[in-house]
Amino acid sequence: MSYSGGRHARKQSQGPKRTDSLADNHNDFSAHVLEKRHSLASDFWNFLRDNKKWWLLPIVVVFLLVGGLLIVGGTAAAPFIYTLF
């Protein structure tokens, strides 16, 4: 007597069906490449806004100010900076 399935027969897994082709993937990639690129500042602003990480903003501002002072400190404007402190 052979078992032909019935109520408890196992179904063969076919896996996910692929409906996209290589051309579709190429078109998606091309469309993504042609999109307008965001700047680092706008990406960072969107990150702060979306994730509500507002505590990072004062840290970044202080880093930018210190970096600006270091850059300007090596120029001819250095004597004017020293008078501020």
PyMOL commands that set and color helices and strands:
alter all, ss='L'
color gray80, all
select helices_A, chain A and resi 6-8+22-34+40-51+56-73+78-82
alter helices_A, ss='H'
color red, helices_A
deselect
rebuild
show_as cartoon
